[in-house]
């Protein structure tokens, strides 16, 4: 009896243009693809048919590609085996595609986010077969659909094309405020040839645990396609160490076989920083007449998760935080975008590099953003291994989508596909209905009525997709993943879309909207901030990579080419406002890069320290998490990302790493103004106080030596010093001190505050400085800076306080810094590790450096 076979069709692929719209006819015939899976831009670049659209202004030169039709084909041999079904599985087709086998149409697809299976049993031929896939233009088809349906979205961002709302394709392909407009097409994920008489079509495990008893109960279910009477599923459960835990044999009944395993002395899966990430393995073998004819396996993490939304003490609204294995978790992390605009060239190695940077940066959560893709399996596999929590949006972003019957049917198929593919991953702790669609529904004044409870009425409004987010998706999630939290949107909750007392918020009053100063971040917090950020330029070498064909005059921060690699609407005004408000600076490219990165780093520090301060313990979880927009971009661009396209960390990556460390410090400079009489405006006494706190998100109380110091800026003179033993409670913020700012010896001289936590052996656990704002008012002294280099270690000390000391090496990708962008105070020698330094020259820059 023949078993299941699976052949991935990787080789022999070629492509060509079909027809020509406003461009010359294609005369090259079929050309080999650059790789497989692939997309048309990668293949055209490989044959020098288009320039690299990431370089210079080339994006404009390749817009024609997205409005053409492209044909892909390959050949494969298929052995003939009687009694077996033959299937072609397409893991991803981008987007409007017609697949034909030997001239016969076998599939018509219109959803990039789905897996499609075509039964070719009666079409495939013994010997050589020709598979062709014709891809139509997503942009043209979308516009045709708009005309045919009369669809007119009420809420929409002007930076992308409206037709995208009708097309189930990665929305960022249509341009975003950090990405280019490059509407791709092609077979973007693998294609498989399967043959079988029966197969396990789905394998699912439901995990229950008892933390107190260290036990777990695992309910296993296998669905069988083509099952027969007498078929058996043999299950095997293997522990993280590879040892067998339990086995069983279950008869297949009505194409399903279920069982339950009990695990004693269970090893629980924890988020990074809270424990280990052991993974169990479930194997299922389909046995027919004593022969194993198909096998599937799943990796499992034994954990529970809940989204806790309950009343809190002394403040309105409810909490919003995650509990894993009954432990409250403060979520610190970022929003994740695809690692490349052209996803097929993102390798497993690149995923691992970026995700390891997430963990190394003390981040424990990523939000997979709804304008992108349901990520590749390897992304979630690595998150499982590393303990990264994943909040996954469904793929809707920034608009008022349709919700007609046909569209809803396609969404149901898409969502069920992806939930079944991904639901075994312990890293996925939440699904969200969309990104900012409720924001658009309210800001663009749709007929959305938050108080109308009737789903049928929702379909009649100009925000019909509410039906998808509040009825369809929760019903599907309840059926397929009842133990995983579902949240209707991000942001969502409360009396309006961005209510700071209920649900999550996107904090764009800084940078977008009214462009409030980032110093106001502390009072703009909420129960959970799932987006916020400030833009900065990427590394100099990253900028040079897209200036490679540009004249020297373009090597200026306001040049046309650098401007083109900043997709933010009105970015000139926004960047200028925040830089002018805070710093003195010049327009040399290196200095400008530095000052934008310092600005971003300072803003993130201001927000993160203040919001983590609101993690006050049981019943007082006033803020349960903050996720920076964004961790990574899709190309070389000025953006809010912490890491640039070439995986080069910006300086904010390091300051964020310190600010969200398991134990971190924060300080607030607070002015108290008291009029001397009831009506005076001239006679007002001002007292400046310094408030300090520490956040300990570990699960153990700790004790350290707390040192508080004050320094006169221009002289470095120590004005105040106090050291005491400080207890920090477990998984809570502890308020440390409230003192008056020491007076300087020189009138009006700035006073810099410094705190640190150290062990009795002198190891520094956390540091924090506090400076008067804005920095542009400060006359920075020239420090006597002493830099020491010993192997891969760099030490730094100074005689006066120094702001934002950043280290650089010429061969940027050969050296990995474990810390950077330091604040120095007299008497505190700081040391960082630069792996790979090996005698390479080191340069540095600090704020106010001439």
ABEGO torsion letter per residue (X at the ends): XBBBBBBBBABGBBBBBBEBBGBBBBAAEBBBBABOBBBAAAAAAAAGABBBAABEAAAAAAAAAAABBBBBBBBBBBBBBBGBBBBBBBABBOABBBBBBGGBBABBBABAABBBBBBAAAABBBEBBBBBBBBBBAAAAAAAAAAAAGBBBABBBAABBAAAAABBBBAAAAEBAABBBBBBBEBABBBBBBBBABBBABBBBBBBBBAAAGBBBBBBBBBBBGBBBGBBBBBBBBBAAGBBABBBBBBBBGGBBBBBBBBBGBBBBBBBGAEBBBBBBBBBBBBBGGBBABBBBBBBBBBBBBBBBBBBBGBBEBBBBBBBGGBBBBBBBBBBBBABABAAABBAAAAAAAAAAAAAAGBABBBBBAABBBBBAAAAAAAAAAGBBBBBBBBBBGEBBBABAAAAAAAAAAAAAAAAAAAABAABABBBABBGAAAAAAAAGBABBAABABAAAAAABABAAAAAAAAAAAAAAAAABAABBBBABOBBEEABAABAABEBBBBAABGBEAGBBAAAAAAABBABBABBEBBBBBBAAAAAAAAAABBAAABBAABAAAAAABABBGAAAAAAAAAAAABBBBABAAAAAAAAAAAAAAAAAAAAAAAAAABAEBGABABAEBBBOBABBABBBBBABABBAAGBBBAAAAAAAAAABABBBBBBBBBBBBBABAABAABBBBBBBBBBBBBBABABBBBBBBBBBBBBAAAGBBABBBBBBBBBBBGBBBBABBBBBBBBABBGBBBBBBBBBBBAAGBBABBBBBBBOBAAABBBBBBBBBBBBBEABBBBBBABBBBGBBBBBABAAABBBABBGBBBBBGBBBBBBBBGAGGBBBBBBBBGBX
